[in-house]
Amino acid sequence: MRILQANKFFYRRGGAEVVFLNTIKGLRTRGHEVIEFSMKRKENLPSDFSAYFIPTLPELTGTSLDGITALATFGHLFHSNEVIKKIRALSLATDPQVAHLHNVTHQLSASIFTTLKKLKIPIVLTVHDVQPMCPSHRMIVDHSVCERCFQHKYFNCVRYRCIDKSCTKSAAGALEMYYYWLRGIWKMVDKFICPSEFMLNKMVEWGFPKNKMVLVRNPAAVPEKYPSLGDCIVYLGRLHEEKGIKIFMQALPHLRQYPVIIAGNGPESVWVDNFIKQYSLTNVHRTGWVNNERWQQILHAARVMVVPSLFYENCSLTILEALSLGKIVVATDRGGNPELIKDGVTGFLAKPENVESLQQAIKKAMMLSPEEAKKIGENGRKYVKENHSEEEYYQKLEEVYQEVVKN
């Protein structure tokens, strides 16, 4: 088949980009013709279709925009002549049979949906996060889960300044959501791919049609050789409060007997460094940002991988990768995590926002005998093999593509 794959970023930035780029590679391996559409950035990987990529646009979150740039960015959320022109030209040159969209809102504009629909190209969308329901993409306010925007009450985004604590950005995010609802943008999607039962059920709960939902779990490769157990407690990811880094740090003074590695940077980097100094946590090593090779080295050194997220995880690639390597995962009992972690079987679950619960779960995991730890690791590897195989992922994708093309 000729398949258009679109995502706002064309480099390994986060979980959505990893799935997007791996999907392109996997589909090509299976003989499909894949056409890429994204945004031009200096970090981009090579693409035969980069001439069709739209110019770089700033993000709505995490950036400081001047008045003119903010106005242009705001207008682009709803309509983009550049996106319309590029998508039309790309479609004319390649004639895709189906479009598979990933994270496209903001930079790729609502115009990507309206243009594809006018071109009569079926649309499949992977729901990588709660963006179709929440203007901030996170469903979290003041470090607690928030569903105040239920039933299109997006004004709450402005009320609580959910995007960068900015009234202007939050208003832009809320207006974008109202536009998608009133313009019927989401109705233009023929199938929503949900990587977890949690996300599928949440979408239906929020009013999306159940007959348009399909469960396709993120894939993960399981090495044939069982890796070594490792001896460290590891946190891999952004140092952001919603990721639970502060809860994790507050548990560490009670876990001084174990070596700890914290890999990643983020808004809470200085807070983390100060906490380590304040409590003289000489057992904690912070690496800062790491490349993929170093990431793998740290992951292999882990006995326990900690994922203390406060927000709704979907189908965490970090958890899947750790399970596939036989690591014991300690994660919060929230979002899609309980689908991956069966407490005491494939890892351990902790109560969200609860330092004591997280500390006890980590201690329980670290106190396992080598035989017990390996048993849980084997259970995790078995779960990934049976439920997240790459073969099943691509088979289900092909079935979805064929269904929307046929209909």
Helices and strands as residue ranges (DSSP letters): E 2-6, H 15-29, E 33-37, G 50-52, H 67-78, H 81-94, E 98-101, H 111-118, E 123-126, E 140-141, E 144-145, H 155-159, H 167-182, G 186-188, E 191-194, H 197-205, G 210-212, E 213-215, E 232-236, G 241-243, H 245-251, G 252-254, E 260-263, H 269-278, E 284-288, H 292-301, E 302-307, H 317-324, E 328-332, H 337-340, E 347-350, H 355-366, H 370-387, H 390-406
